[in-house]
Amino acid sequence: MEDFATLLKGSAESHGHLCPGQVVGVRMAILGCRLLGLDDPKAPDQIKKIIIYVEIDRCATDAIAYVTGVKLGRRSLKFMDYGIMAATFVNLETGKAYRVVSTEESRDLCISYAPEVMEKVQQQLEAYKRMPDSVLFRVQEVRVPIGEYDLPGPTRHKAICARCGQVVRDQREVIVEDVPVCQPCARGAYFSPVREITLPDMNWSPSSRGIQYMEESVSDPAGYRRVEWIR
């Protein structure tokens, strides 16, 4: 694995800026990999051994993904929306798992580790570089049962929603009255309302010439808004 300074620089560039969360995330990833016995998690012989559960959608998560190479699309990065600055590192080969939690007291100790820095964010950034792991983190050895349908690899199961016809992969369907139903149909979705639209020409592909359209809002007699696309 590259040294801390190199990883922090690369992570900040990938993320878009350098911040205290980047420092915490890079250090959390380094510690997590060390606990699992992985010295180069992006290497071909190690990348398939690791799954990481992150518990917050903040800057540290991008840093963890950068350092370890885990990705949502590879199913090696799992998001648990807990709002906690923590991540659990799982070695699929050994079954070992460690949850690393950023301590709240570390924020209060920033002034002790970087007393010469007056500005709050810069003080945190510098202090988090200097703190030992034992101050910055708590480590818990945990068990993480990972089911067959949560593992990386090809789709192992498909179901068709009995209400909308959408294909649902990896056993994410809900059984309602003995038939499979997708979660938006069964429990409601994060989006509403559903309004299907059709572009005048949907035959575009990356190899075709692009056509630009503008959206024109039209009110119909019933008071609903519909969309027409004009070239």
PyMOL CGO cylinders between C-alpha atoms (Angstrom):
from pymol import cmd
from pymol.cgo import CYLINDER

trace = [
    CYLINDER, 0.00, 0.00, 0.00, 1.18, 3.53, -0.73, 0.3, 1, 1, 1, 1, 1, 1,
    CYLINDER, 1.18, 3.53, -0.73, 2.18, 5.78, 2.16, 0.3, 1, 1, 1, 1, 1, 1,
    CYLINDER, 2.18, 5.78, 2.16, -0.38, 7.94, 3.98, 0.3, 1, 1, 1, 1, 1, 1,
    CYLINDER, -0.38, 7.94, 3.98, 0.61, 11.25, 2.34, 0.3, 1, 1, 1, 1, 1, 1,
    CYLINDER, 0.61, 11.25, 2.34, 0.35, 9.79, -1.16, 0.3, 1, 1, 1, 1, 1, 1,
    CYLINDER, 0.35, 9.79, -1.16, -3.01, 8.15, -0.43, 0.3, 1, 1, 1, 1, 1, 1,
    CYLINDER, -3.01, 8.15, -0.43, -4.40, 11.36, 1.10, 0.3, 1, 1, 1, 1, 1, 1,
    CYLINDER, -4.40, 11.36, 1.10, -3.30, 13.42, -1.89, 0.3, 1, 1, 1, 1, 1, 1,
    CYLINDER, -3.30, 13.42, -1.89, -4.84, 10.99, -4.37, 0.3, 1, 1, 1, 1, 1, 1,
    CYLINDER, -4.84, 10.99, -4.37, -8.03, 10.65, -2.35, 0.3, 1, 1, 1, 1, 1, 1,
    CYLINDER, -8.03, 10.65, -2.35, -8.50, 14.41, -2.06, 0.3, 1, 1, 1, 1, 1, 1,
    CYLINDER, -8.50, 14.41, -2.06, -7.99, 14.83, -5.79, 0.3, 1, 1, 1, 1, 1, 1,
    CYLINDER, -7.99, 14.83, -5.79, -10.51, 12.09, -6.53, 0.3, 1, 1, 1, 1, 1, 1,
    CYLINDER, -10.51, 12.09, -6.53, -13.01, 13.48, -4.01, 0.3, 1, 1, 1, 1, 1, 1,
    CYLINDER, -13.01, 13.48, -4.01, -12.63, 17.08, -5.13, 0.3, 1, 1, 1, 1, 1, 1,
    CYLINDER, -12.63, 17.08, -5.13, -11.13, 18.71, -2.04, 0.3, 1, 1, 1, 1, 1, 1,
    CYLINDER, -11.13, 18.71, -2.04, -9.03, 18.07, 1.04, 0.3, 1, 1, 1, 1, 1, 1,
    CYLINDER, -9.03, 18.07, 1.04, -10.94, 18.11, 4.33, 0.3, 1, 1, 1, 1, 1, 1,
    CYLINDER, -10.94, 18.11, 4.33, -10.83, 16.51, 7.80, 0.3, 1, 1, 1, 1, 1, 1,
    CYLINDER, -10.83, 16.51, 7.80, -13.17, 13.76, 6.62, 0.3, 1, 1, 1, 1, 1, 1,
    CYLINDER, -13.17, 13.76, 6.62, -10.66, 12.75, 3.98, 0.3, 1, 1, 1, 1, 1, 1,
    CYLINDER, -10.66, 12.75, 3.98, -7.95, 12.36, 6.60, 0.3, 1, 1, 1, 1, 1, 1,
    CYLINDER, -7.95, 12.36, 6.60, -10.23, 10.29, 8.82, 0.3, 1, 1, 1, 1, 1, 1,
    CYLINDER, -10.23, 10.29, 8.82, -11.36, 8.11, 5.90, 0.3, 1, 1, 1, 1, 1, 1,
    CYLINDER, -11.36, 8.11, 5.90, -7.86, 7.42, 4.61, 0.3, 1, 1, 1, 1, 1, 1,
    CYLINDER, -7.86, 7.42, 4.61, -6.63, 6.52, 8.07, 0.3, 1, 1, 1, 1, 1, 1,
    CYLINDER, -6.63, 6.52, 8.07, -9.71, 4.38, 8.74, 0.3, 1, 1, 1, 1, 1, 1,
    CYLINDER, -9.71, 4.38, 8.74, -9.08, 2.46, 5.52, 0.3, 1, 1, 1, 1, 1, 1,
    CYLINDER, -9.08, 2.46, 5.52, -5.41, 1.93, 6.30, 0.3, 1, 1, 1, 1, 1, 1,
    CYLINDER, -5.41, 1.93, 6.30, -6.26, 0.64, 9.77, 0.3, 1, 1, 1, 1, 1, 1,
    CYLINDER, -6.26, 0.64, 9.77, -9.06, -1.58, 8.48, 0.3, 1, 1, 1, 1, 1, 1,
    CYLINDER, -9.06, -1.58, 8.48, -6.83, -3.20, 5.88, 0.3, 1, 1, 1, 1, 1, 1,
    CYLINDER, -6.83, -3.20, 5.88, -4.09, -3.72, 8.45, 0.3, 1, 1, 1, 1, 1, 1,
    CYLINDER, -4.09, -3.72, 8.45, -6.56, -5.46, 10.75, 0.3, 1, 1, 1, 1, 1, 1,
    CYLINDER, -6.56, -5.46, 10.75, -7.57, -7.78, 7.91, 0.3, 1, 1, 1, 1, 1, 1,
    CYLINDER, -7.57, -7.78, 7.91, -3.99, -8.53, 6.96, 0.3, 1, 1, 1, 1, 1, 1,
    CYLINDER, -3.99, -8.53, 6.96, -4.25, -6.86, 3.55, 0.3, 1, 1, 1, 1, 1, 1,
    CYLINDER, -4.25, -6.86, 3.55, -1.28, -4.74, 2.54, 0.3, 1, 1, 1, 1, 1, 1,
    CYLINDER, -1.28, -4.74, 2.54, -2.44, -3.91, -1.00, 0.3, 1, 1, 1, 1, 1, 1,
    CYLINDER, -2.44, -3.91, -1.00, -6.25, -4.19, -1.24, 0.3, 1, 1, 1, 1, 1, 1,
    CYLINDER, -6.25, -4.19, -1.24, -6.32, -3.08, -4.88, 0.3, 1, 1, 1, 1, 1, 1,
    CYLINDER, -6.32, -3.08, -4.88, -4.03, -5.91, -5.97, 0.3, 1, 1, 1, 1, 1, 1,
    CYLINDER, -4.03, -5.91, -5.97, -5.69, -8.67, -8.03, 0.3, 1, 1, 1, 1, 1, 1,
    CYLINDER, -5.69, -8.67, -8.03, -5.02, -11.29, -5.36, 0.3, 1, 1, 1, 1, 1, 1,
    CYLINDER, -5.02, -11.29, -5.36, -6.56, -9.17, -2.58, 0.3, 1, 1, 1, 1, 1, 1,
    CYLINDER, -6.56, -9.17, -2.58, -9.36, -7.12, -4.12, 0.3, 1, 1, 1, 1, 1, 1,
    CYLINDER, -9.36, -7.12, -4.12, -11.77, -10.06, -4.14, 0.3, 1, 1, 1, 1, 1, 1,
    CYLINDER, -11.77, -10.06, -4.14, -11.20, -10.75, -0.46, 0.3, 1, 1, 1, 1, 1, 1,
    CYLINDER, -11.20, -10.75, -0.46, -12.68, -7.54, 0.92, 0.3, 1, 1, 1, 1, 1, 1,
    CYLINDER, -12.68, -7.54, 0.92, -16.15, -6.11, 1.50, 0.3, 1, 1, 1, 1, 1, 1,
    CYLINDER, -16.15, -6.11, 1.50, -16.63, -2.85, 3.38, 0.3, 1, 1, 1, 1, 1, 1,
    CYLINDER, -16.63, -2.85, 3.38, -19.82, -1.62, 5.00, 0.3, 1, 1, 1, 1, 1, 1,
    CYLINDER, -19.82, -1.62, 5.00, -19.87, 2.17, 5.37, 0.3, 1, 1, 1, 1, 1, 1,
    CYLINDER, -19.87, 2.17, 5.37, -22.37, 3.82, 7.69, 0.3, 1, 1, 1, 1, 1, 1,
    CYLINDER, -22.37, 3.82, 7.69, -22.42, 7.40, 6.43, 0.3, 1, 1, 1, 1, 1, 1,
    CYLINDER, -22.42, 7.40, 6.43, -22.54, 9.19, 3.07, 0.3, 1, 1, 1, 1, 1, 1,
    CYLINDER, -22.54, 9.19, 3.07, -19.87, 11.76, 3.84, 0.3, 1, 1, 1, 1, 1, 1,
    CYLINDER, -19.87, 11.76, 3.84, -16.34, 12.61, 2.71, 0.3, 1, 1, 1, 1, 1, 1,
    CYLINDER, -16.34, 12.61, 2.71, -14.73, 9.74, 4.63, 0.3, 1, 1, 1, 1, 1, 1,
    CYLINDER, -14.73, 9.74, 4.63, -16.62, 7.18, 2.56, 0.3, 1, 1, 1, 1, 1, 1,
    CYLINDER, -16.62, 7.18, 2.56, -15.04, 8.42, -0.67, 0.3, 1, 1, 1, 1, 1, 1,
    CYLINDER, -15.04, 8.42, -0.67, -11.63, 8.18, 0.98, 0.3, 1, 1, 1, 1, 1, 1,
    CYLINDER, -11.63, 8.18, 0.98, -12.27, 4.60, 2.12, 0.3, 1, 1, 1, 1, 1, 1,
    CYLINDER, -12.27, 4.60, 2.12, -13.34, 3.62, -1.38, 0.3, 1, 1, 1, 1, 1, 1,
    CYLINDER, -13.34, 3.62, -1.38, -10.29, 5.29, -2.92, 0.3, 1, 1, 1, 1, 1, 1,
    CYLINDER, -10.29, 5.29, -2.92, -7.77, 3.61, -0.63, 0.3, 1, 1, 1, 1, 1, 1,
    CYLINDER, -7.77, 3.61, -0.63, -9.27, 0.13, -0.81, 0.3, 1, 1, 1, 1, 1, 1,
    CYLINDER, -9.27, 0.13, -0.81, -10.68, 0.06, -4.34, 0.3, 1, 1, 1, 1, 1, 1,
    CYLINDER, -10.68, 0.06, -4.34, -14.11, -1.14, -3.19, 0.3, 1, 1, 1, 1, 1, 1,
    CYLINDER, -14.11, -1.14, -3.19, -17.01, -0.09, -5.39, 0.3, 1, 1, 1, 1, 1, 1,
    CYLINDER, -17.01, -0.09, -5.39, -20.78, -0.15, -5.18, 0.3, 1, 1, 1, 1, 1, 1,
    CYLINDER, -20.78, -0.15, -5.18, -20.97, -1.62, -8.67, 0.3, 1, 1, 1, 1, 1, 1,
    CYLINDER, -20.97, -1.62, -8.67, -18.64, -4.46, -7.71, 0.3, 1, 1, 1, 1, 1, 1,
    CYLINDER, -18.64, -4.46, -7.71, -20.79, -5.15, -4.64, 0.3, 1, 1, 1, 1, 1, 1,
    CYLINDER, -20.79, -5.15, -4.64, -17.70, -4.81, -2.47, 0.3, 1, 1, 1, 1, 1, 1,
    CYLINDER, -17.70, -4.81, -2.47, -18.97, -1.51, -1.02, 0.3, 1, 1, 1, 1, 1, 1,
    CYLINDER, -18.97, -1.51, -1.02, -22.15, -1.69, 1.06, 0.3, 1, 1, 1, 1, 1, 1,
    CYLINDER, -22.15, -1.69, 1.06, -23.96, 1.43, 2.29, 0.3, 1, 1, 1, 1, 1, 1,
    CYLINDER, -23.96, 1.43, 2.29, -25.79, 1.28, 5.61, 0.3, 1, 1, 1, 1, 1, 1,
    CYLINDER, -25.79, 1.28, 5.61, -27.51, 4.63, 6.16, 0.3, 1, 1, 1, 1, 1, 1,
    CYLINDER, -27.51, 4.63, 6.16, -26.84, 4.94, 9.92, 0.3, 1, 1, 1, 1, 1, 1,
    CYLINDER, -26.84, 4.94, 9.92, -25.38, 8.46, 9.97, 0.3, 1, 1, 1, 1, 1, 1,
    CYLINDER, -25.38, 8.46, 9.97, -22.37, 7.17, 11.95, 0.3, 1, 1, 1, 1, 1, 1,
    CYLINDER, -22.37, 7.17, 11.95, -18.76, 7.83, 10.99, 0.3, 1, 1, 1, 1, 1, 1,
    CYLINDER, -18.76, 7.83, 10.99, -17.86, 4.16, 10.93, 0.3, 1, 1, 1, 1, 1, 1,
    CYLINDER, -17.86, 4.16, 10.93, -16.98, 1.34, 8.58, 0.3, 1, 1, 1, 1, 1, 1,
    CYLINDER, -16.98, 1.34, 8.58, -16.78, -2.42, 8.92, 0.3, 1, 1, 1, 1, 1, 1,
    CYLINDER, -16.78, -2.42, 8.92, -14.02, -4.23, 7.04, 0.3, 1, 1, 1, 1, 1, 1,
    CYLINDER, -14.02, -4.23, 7.04, -14.69, -7.88, 6.16, 0.3, 1, 1, 1, 1, 1, 1,
    CYLINDER, -14.69, -7.88, 6.16, -12.19, -10.43, 4.88, 0.3, 1, 1, 1, 1, 1, 1,
    CYLINDER, -12.19, -10.43, 4.88, -14.25, -12.88, 2.83, 0.3, 1, 1, 1, 1, 1, 1,
    CYLINDER, -14.25, -12.88, 2.83, -11.46, -15.45, 2.87, 0.3, 1, 1, 1, 1, 1, 1,
    CYLINDER, -11.46, -15.45, 2.87, -10.99, -15.63, 6.65, 0.3, 1, 1, 1, 1, 1, 1,
    CYLINDER, -10.99, -15.63, 6.65, -14.39, -14.37, 7.80, 0.3, 1, 1, 1, 1, 1, 1,
    CYLINDER, -14.39, -14.37, 7.80, -12.71, -11.82, 10.08, 0.3, 1, 1, 1, 1, 1, 1,
    CYLINDER, -12.71, -11.82, 10.08, -14.53, -8.50, 10.42, 0.3, 1, 1, 1, 1, 1, 1,
    CYLINDER, -14.53, -8.50, 10.42, -13.66, -5.28, 12.26, 0.3, 1, 1, 1, 1, 1, 1,
    CYLINDER, -13.66, -5.28, 12.26, -15.82, -2.20, 12.77, 0.3, 1, 1, 1, 1, 1, 1,
    CYLINDER, -15.82, -2.20, 12.77, -13.77, 1.00, 13.00, 0.3, 1, 1, 1, 1, 1, 1,
    CYLINDER, -13.77, 1.00, 13.00, -15.57, 3.96, 14.56, 0.3, 1, 1, 1, 1, 1, 1,
    CYLINDER, -15.57, 3.96, 14.56, -14.36, 7.56, 14.56, 0.3, 1, 1, 1, 1, 1, 1,
    CYLINDER, -14.36, 7.56, 14.56, -14.46, 8.82, 18.14, 0.3, 1, 1, 1, 1, 1, 1,
    CYLINDER, -14.46, 8.82, 18.14, -16.33, 11.97, 19.11, 0.3, 1, 1, 1, 1, 1, 1,
    CYLINDER, -16.33, 11.97, 19.11, -13.71, 12.81, 21.72, 0.3, 1, 1, 1, 1, 1, 1,
    CYLINDER, -13.71, 12.81, 21.72, -11.12, 13.16, 18.97, 0.3, 1, 1, 1, 1, 1, 1,
    CYLINDER, -11.12, 13.16, 18.97, -12.87, 16.37, 17.88, 0.3, 1, 1, 1, 1, 1, 1,
    CYLINDER, -12.87, 16.37, 17.88, -12.44, 17.83, 21.36, 0.3, 1, 1, 1, 1, 1, 1,
    CYLINDER, -12.44, 17.83, 21.36, -8.77, 16.87, 21.42, 0.3, 1, 1, 1, 1, 1, 1,
    CYLINDER, -8.77, 16.87, 21.42, -7.85, 18.66, 18.19, 0.3, 1, 1, 1, 1, 1, 1,
    CYLINDER, -7.85, 18.66, 18.19, -6.61, 21.71, 20.08, 0.3, 1, 1, 1, 1, 1, 1,
    CYLINDER, -6.61, 21.71, 20.08, -4.20, 19.50, 22.03, 0.3, 1, 1, 1, 1, 1, 1,
    CYLINDER, -4.20, 19.50, 22.03, -2.73, 17.93, 18.92, 0.3, 1, 1, 1, 1, 1, 1,
    CYLINDER, -2.73, 17.93, 18.92, -2.54, 21.08, 16.78, 0.3, 1, 1, 1, 1, 1, 1,
    CYLINDER, -2.54, 21.08, 16.78, -2.44, 24.02, 19.22, 0.3, 1, 1, 1, 1, 1, 1,
    CYLINDER, -2.44, 24.02, 19.22, -0.57, 26.23, 16.78, 0.3, 1, 1, 1, 1, 1, 1,
    CYLINDER, -0.57, 26.23, 16.78, -3.43, 26.14, 14.23, 0.3, 1, 1, 1, 1, 1, 1,
    CYLINDER, -3.43, 26.14, 14.23, -6.20, 28.62, 15.00, 0.3, 1, 1, 1, 1, 1, 1,
    CYLINDER, -6.20, 28.62, 15.00, -8.73, 28.01, 12.22, 0.3, 1, 1, 1, 1, 1, 1,
    CYLINDER, -8.73, 28.01, 12.22, -11.09, 25.16, 13.22, 0.3, 1, 1, 1, 1, 1, 1,
    CYLINDER, -11.09, 25.16, 13.22, -11.17, 23.10, 10.03, 0.3, 1, 1, 1, 1, 1, 1,
    CYLINDER, -11.17, 23.10, 10.03, -7.44, 23.38, 9.46, 0.3, 1, 1, 1, 1, 1, 1,
    CYLINDER, -7.44, 23.38, 9.46, -6.83, 22.49, 13.09, 0.3, 1, 1, 1, 1, 1, 1,
    CYLINDER, -6.83, 22.49, 13.09, -8.96, 19.33, 12.71, 0.3, 1, 1, 1, 1, 1, 1,
    CYLINDER, -8.96, 19.33, 12.71, -7.21, 18.43, 9.49, 0.3, 1, 1, 1, 1, 1, 1,
    CYLINDER, -7.21, 18.43, 9.49, -3.76, 18.71, 11.04, 0.3, 1, 1, 1, 1, 1, 1,
    CYLINDER, -3.76, 18.71, 11.04, -4.73, 17.09, 14.35, 0.3, 1, 1, 1, 1, 1, 1,
    CYLINDER, -4.73, 17.09, 14.35, -6.28, 14.04, 12.66, 0.3, 1, 1, 1, 1, 1, 1,
    CYLINDER, -6.28, 14.04, 12.66, -2.96, 13.49, 10.90, 0.3, 1, 1, 1, 1, 1, 1,
    CYLINDER, -2.96, 13.49, 10.90, -1.10, 13.48, 14.23, 0.3, 1, 1, 1, 1, 1, 1,
    CYLINDER, -1.10, 13.48, 14.23, -3.42, 11.52, 16.53, 0.3, 1, 1, 1, 1, 1, 1,
    CYLINDER, -3.42, 11.52, 16.53, -2.61, 7.86, 17.18, 0.3, 1, 1, 1, 1, 1, 1,
    CYLINDER, -2.61, 7.86, 17.18, -5.18, 5.33, 16.01, 0.3, 1, 1, 1, 1, 1, 1,
    CYLINDER, -5.18, 5.33, 16.01, -6.10, 4.64, 19.63, 0.3, 1, 1, 1, 1, 1, 1,
    CYLINDER, -6.10, 4.64, 19.63, -7.33, 8.23, 20.04, 0.3, 1, 1, 1, 1, 1, 1,
    CYLINDER, -7.33, 8.23, 20.04, -8.92, 8.69, 16.63, 0.3, 1, 1, 1, 1, 1, 1,
    CYLINDER, -8.92, 8.69, 16.63, -10.77, 5.36, 16.51, 0.3, 1, 1, 1, 1, 1, 1,
    CYLINDER, -10.77, 5.36, 16.51, -12.50, 2.63, 18.45, 0.3, 1, 1, 1, 1, 1, 1,
    CYLINDER, -12.50, 2.63, 18.45, -12.16, -0.87, 16.99, 0.3, 1, 1, 1, 1, 1, 1,
    CYLINDER, -12.16, -0.87, 16.99, -14.71, -3.63, 17.45, 0.3, 1, 1, 1, 1, 1, 1,
    CYLINDER, -14.71, -3.63, 17.45, -14.25, -7.22, 16.32, 0.3, 1, 1, 1, 1, 1, 1,
    CYLINDER, -14.25, -7.22, 16.32, -17.65, -8.16, 14.90, 0.3, 1, 1, 1, 1, 1, 1,
    CYLINDER, -17.65, -8.16, 14.90, -19.47, -10.85, 12.97, 0.3, 1, 1, 1, 1, 1, 1,
    CYLINDER, -19.47, -10.85, 12.97, -21.06, -9.99, 9.63, 0.3, 1, 1, 1, 1, 1, 1,
    CYLINDER, -21.06, -9.99, 9.63, -23.24, -12.73, 8.12, 0.3, 1, 1, 1, 1, 1, 1,
    CYLINDER, -23.24, -12.73, 8.12, -23.16, -12.19, 4.36, 0.3, 1, 1, 1, 1, 1, 1,
    CYLINDER, -23.16, -12.19, 4.36, -25.80, -14.02, 2.38, 0.3, 1, 1, 1, 1, 1, 1,
    CYLINDER, -25.80, -14.02, 2.38, -25.34, -15.60, -1.02, 0.3, 1, 1, 1, 1, 1, 1,
    CYLINDER, -25.34, -15.60, -1.02, -27.27, -12.79, -2.70, 0.3, 1, 1, 1, 1, 1, 1,
    CYLINDER, -27.27, -12.79, -2.70, -25.05, -10.07, -1.20, 0.3, 1, 1, 1, 1, 1, 1,
    CYLINDER, -25.05, -10.07, -1.20, -21.78, -11.42, -2.54, 0.3, 1, 1, 1, 1, 1, 1,
    CYLINDER, -21.78, -11.42, -2.54, -19.89, -10.01, -5.52, 0.3, 1, 1, 1, 1, 1, 1,
    CYLINDER, -19.89, -10.01, -5.52, -20.33, -11.78, -8.81, 0.3, 1, 1, 1, 1, 1, 1,
    CYLINDER, -20.33, -11.78, -8.81, -23.10, -12.33, -11.36, 0.3, 1, 1, 1, 1, 1, 1,
    CYLINDER, -23.10, -12.33, -11.36, -26.80, -12.09, -10.55, 0.3, 1, 1, 1, 1, 1, 1,
    CYLINDER, -26.80, -12.09, -10.55, -27.90, -15.28, -8.82, 0.3, 1, 1, 1, 1, 1, 1,
    CYLINDER, -27.90, -15.28, -8.82, -31.64, -14.68, -8.72, 0.3, 1, 1, 1, 1, 1, 1,
    CYLINDER, -31.64, -14.68, -8.72, -34.22, -12.71, -10.68, 0.3, 1, 1, 1, 1, 1, 1,
    CYLINDER, -34.22, -12.71, -10.68, -37.90, -12.09, -10.03, 0.3, 1, 1, 1, 1, 1, 1,
    CYLINDER, -37.90, -12.09, -10.03, -40.54, -10.19, -11.99, 0.3, 1, 1, 1, 1, 1, 1,
    CYLINDER, -40.54, -10.19, -11.99, -42.74, -7.75, -10.09, 0.3, 1, 1, 1, 1, 1, 1,
    CYLINDER, -42.74, -7.75, -10.09, -46.35, -8.91, -10.30, 0.3, 1, 1, 1, 1, 1, 1,
    CYLINDER, -46.35, -8.91, -10.30, -47.57, -5.31, -10.36, 0.3, 1, 1, 1, 1, 1, 1,
    CYLINDER, -47.57, -5.31, -10.36, -45.27, -3.35, -12.67, 0.3, 1, 1, 1, 1, 1, 1,
    CYLINDER, -45.27, -3.35, -12.67, -43.35, -6.09, -14.48, 0.3, 1, 1, 1, 1, 1, 1,
    CYLINDER, -43.35, -6.09, -14.48, -39.93, -4.77, -13.47, 0.3, 1, 1, 1, 1, 1, 1,
    CYLINDER, -39.93, -4.77, -13.47, -37.15, -7.31, -13.06, 0.3, 1, 1, 1, 1, 1, 1,
    CYLINDER, -37.15, -7.31, -13.06, -35.82, -7.40, -9.50, 0.3, 1, 1, 1, 1, 1, 1,
    CYLINDER, -35.82, -7.40, -9.50, -32.37, -8.89, -8.90, 0.3, 1, 1, 1, 1, 1, 1,
    CYLINDER, -32.37, -8.89, -8.90, -30.67, -10.58, -5.98, 0.3, 1, 1, 1, 1, 1, 1,
    CYLINDER, -30.67, -10.58, -5.98, -33.79, -11.36, -3.92, 0.3, 1, 1, 1, 1, 1, 1,
    CYLINDER, -33.79, -11.36, -3.92, -34.69, -7.71, -3.27, 0.3, 1, 1, 1, 1, 1, 1,
    CYLINDER, -34.69, -7.71, -3.27, -38.33, -8.42, -4.05, 0.3, 1, 1, 1, 1, 1, 1,
    CYLINDER, -38.33, -8.42, -4.05, -41.05, -8.54, -1.40, 0.3, 1, 1, 1, 1, 1, 1,
    CYLINDER, -41.05, -8.54, -1.40, -43.55, -11.40, -1.31, 0.3, 1, 1, 1, 1, 1, 1,
    CYLINDER, -43.55, -11.40, -1.31, -47.09, -10.01, -1.16, 0.3, 1, 1, 1, 1, 1, 1,
    CYLINDER, -47.09, -10.01, -1.16, -49.96, -12.50, -1.22, 0.3, 1, 1, 1, 1, 1, 1,
    CYLINDER, -49.96, -12.50, -1.22, -47.59, -15.21, -2.42, 0.3, 1, 1, 1, 1, 1, 1,
    CYLINDER, -47.59, -15.21, -2.42, -46.27, -13.26, -5.43, 0.3, 1, 1, 1, 1, 1, 1,
    CYLINDER, -46.27, -13.26, -5.43, -43.06, -11.24, -5.86, 0.3, 1, 1, 1, 1, 1, 1,
    CYLINDER, -43.06, -11.24, -5.86, -43.44, -7.45, -5.81, 0.3, 1, 1, 1, 1, 1, 1,
    CYLINDER, -43.44, -7.45, -5.81, -40.71, -4.84, -6.20, 0.3, 1, 1, 1, 1, 1, 1,
    CYLINDER, -40.71, -4.84, -6.20, -40.09, -2.65, -3.18, 0.3, 1, 1, 1, 1, 1, 1,
    CYLINDER, -40.09, -2.65, -3.18, -41.40, 0.59, -4.77, 0.3, 1, 1, 1, 1, 1, 1,
    CYLINDER, -41.40, 0.59, -4.77, -44.71, -1.13, -5.51, 0.3, 1, 1, 1, 1, 1, 1,
    CYLINDER, -44.71, -1.13, -5.51, -44.89, -2.87, -2.14, 0.3, 1, 1, 1, 1, 1, 1,
    CYLINDER, -44.89, -2.87, -2.14, -43.66, -0.14, 0.19, 0.3, 1, 1, 1, 1, 1, 1,
    CYLINDER, -43.66, -0.14, 0.19, -43.62, 3.09, -1.74, 0.3, 1, 1, 1, 1, 1, 1,
    CYLINDER, -43.62, 3.09, -1.74, -40.62, 4.77, -3.34, 0.3, 1, 1, 1, 1, 1, 1,
    CYLINDER, -40.62, 4.77, -3.34, -38.36, 7.78, -2.85, 0.3, 1, 1, 1, 1, 1, 1,
    CYLINDER, -38.36, 7.78, -2.85, -39.82, 9.30, -6.05, 0.3, 1, 1, 1, 1, 1, 1,
    CYLINDER, -39.82, 9.30, -6.05, -43.31, 10.51, -6.97, 0.3, 1, 1, 1, 1, 1, 1,
    CYLINDER, -43.31, 10.51, -6.97, -45.37, 10.84, -9.04, 0.3, 1, 1, 1, 1, 1, 1,
    CYLINDER, -45.37, 10.84, -9.04, -44.55, 8.53, -11.92, 0.3, 1, 1, 1, 1, 1, 1,
    CYLINDER, -44.55, 8.53, -11.92, -44.98, 10.15, -15.33, 0.3, 1, 1, 1, 1, 1, 1,
    CYLINDER, -44.98, 10.15, -15.33, -43.72, 8.32, -18.38, 0.3, 1, 1, 1, 1, 1, 1,
    CYLINDER, -43.72, 8.32, -18.38, -42.26, 10.51, -21.13, 0.3, 1, 1, 1, 1, 1, 1,
    CYLINDER, -42.26, 10.51, -21.13, -41.05, 9.69, -24.62, 0.3, 1, 1, 1, 1, 1, 1,
    CYLINDER, -41.05, 9.69, -24.62, -38.55, 11.72, -26.59, 0.3, 1, 1, 1, 1, 1, 1,
    CYLINDER, -38.55, 11.72, -26.59, -39.30, 12.32, -30.26, 0.3, 1, 1, 1, 1, 1, 1,
    CYLINDER, -39.30, 12.32, -30.26, -36.21, 10.34, -31.17, 0.3, 1, 1, 1, 1, 1, 1,
    CYLINDER, -36.21, 10.34, -31.17, -34.85, 7.79, -28.71, 0.3, 1, 1, 1, 1, 1, 1,
    CYLINDER, -34.85, 7.79, -28.71, -32.58, 6.04, -31.19, 0.3, 1, 1, 1, 1, 1, 1,
    CYLINDER, -32.58, 6.04, -31.19, -29.53, 7.92, -29.99, 0.3, 1, 1, 1, 1, 1, 1,
    CYLINDER, -29.53, 7.92, -29.99, -26.40, 5.97, -29.10, 0.3, 1, 1, 1, 1, 1, 1,
    CYLINDER, -26.40, 5.97, -29.10, -22.85, 7.08, -28.33, 0.3, 1, 1, 1, 1, 1, 1,
    CYLINDER, -22.85, 7.08, -28.33, -21.86, 6.37, -31.92, 0.3, 1, 1, 1, 1, 1, 1,
    CYLINDER, -21.86, 6.37, -31.92, -24.70, 8.43, -33.43, 0.3, 1, 1, 1, 1, 1, 1,
    CYLINDER, -24.70, 8.43, -33.43, -24.82, 12.16, -34.00, 0.3, 1, 1, 1, 1, 1, 1,
    CYLINDER, -24.82, 12.16, -34.00, -26.25, 14.00, -31.01, 0.3, 1, 1, 1, 1, 1, 1,
    CYLINDER, -26.25, 14.00, -31.01, -29.56, 15.85, -31.28, 0.3, 1, 1, 1, 1, 1, 1,
    CYLINDER, -29.56, 15.85, -31.28, -30.48, 18.54, -28.80, 0.3, 1, 1, 1, 1, 1, 1,
    CYLINDER, -30.48, 18.54, -28.80, -33.98, 18.99, -27.49, 0.3, 1, 1, 1, 1, 1, 1,
    CYLINDER, -33.98, 18.99, -27.49, -35.72, 21.52, -25.33, 0.3, 1, 1, 1, 1, 1, 1,
    CYLINDER, -35.72, 21.52, -25.33, -38.59, 20.82, -22.95, 0.3, 1, 1, 1, 1, 1, 1,
    CYLINDER, -38.59, 20.82, -22.95, -41.88, 22.59, -23.44, 0.3, 1, 1, 1, 1, 1, 1,
    CYLINDER, -41.88, 22.59, -23.44, -44.40, 22.48, -20.61, 0.3, 1, 1, 1, 1, 1, 1,
    CYLINDER, -44.40, 22.48, -20.61, -48.00, 22.08, -21.66, 0.3, 1, 1, 1, 1, 1, 1,
    CYLINDER, -48.00, 22.08, -21.66, -51.08, 22.12, -19.46, 0.3, 1, 1, 1, 1, 1, 1,
    CYLINDER, -51.08, 22.12, -19.46, -53.90, 19.88, -20.54, 0.3, 1, 1, 1, 1, 1, 1,
    CYLINDER, -53.90, 19.88, -20.54, -57.59, 20.48, -19.80, 0.3, 1, 1, 1, 1, 1, 1,
    CYLINDER, -57.59, 20.48, -19.80, -57.48, 18.27, -16.72, 0.3, 1, 1, 1, 1, 1, 1,
    CYLINDER, -57.48, 18.27, -16.72, -54.87, 20.52, -15.15, 0.3, 1, 1, 1, 1, 1, 1,
    CYLINDER, -54.87, 20.52, -15.15, -52.00, 18.07, -15.35, 0.3, 1, 1, 1, 1, 1, 1,
    CYLINDER, -52.00, 18.07, -15.35, -48.58, 19.06, -16.64, 0.3, 1, 1, 1, 1, 1, 1,
    CYLINDER, -48.58, 19.06, -16.64, -47.31, 17.10, -19.55, 0.3, 1, 1, 1, 1, 1, 1,
    CYLINDER, -47.31, 17.10, -19.55, -44.09, 17.39, -21.49, 0.3, 1, 1, 1, 1, 1, 1,
    CYLINDER, -44.09, 17.39, -21.49, -43.50, 17.78, -25.19, 0.3, 1, 1, 1, 1, 1, 1,
    CYLINDER, -43.50, 17.78, -25.19, -40.04, 17.76, -26.66, 0.3, 1, 1, 1, 1, 1, 1,
    CYLINDER, -40.04, 17.76, -26.66, -39.16, 19.92, -29.62, 0.3, 1, 1, 1, 1, 1, 1,
    CYLINDER, -39.16, 19.92, -29.62, -35.99, 19.79, -31.65, 0.3, 1, 1, 1, 1, 1, 1,
]
cmd.load_cgo(trace, "trace")
